[in-house]
Amino acid sequence: MNGPASTSTIVVALDKNKDATEEVKKVADDLLVVHAVLKEETVQNQPDLVDRAIEQAGELEQRLTKTAELLDEVNETLEQAAKDSDDSGGSSDRSPPAQQCASL
């Protein structure tokens, strides 16, 4: 039963990872726009554009924080899946060294 549970865990992790990846791409695109606006020479004559760019930068920071949290969840899920996989298949890998130590 560990196989299906591990597969399900990995599928969940992959779904979360795909969502996080897409969000990072969107935020990166948005940051390019903010950067372009801030670089424009006309910004000096239009403080409302600067204010909007600053506000948008704050919103992007919040989105990046949420994305980082999602990636943390993915990492935890993948770590659990790896641990479950090691527990189910790794016990026989650990037996020979223990037997060798016992024979010494």
Buried (B, 14 or more C-beta within 10 A) or exposed (E): EEEEEBEEBBEBBEEBBEBBBEBBEEBEEBBEEBEEBEEEEEBEEEEEBBEEBEEBBEEBEEBBEEBEEBBEBBEEBBEBBEEBBEEBEEEEEEEEEEEEEEEE
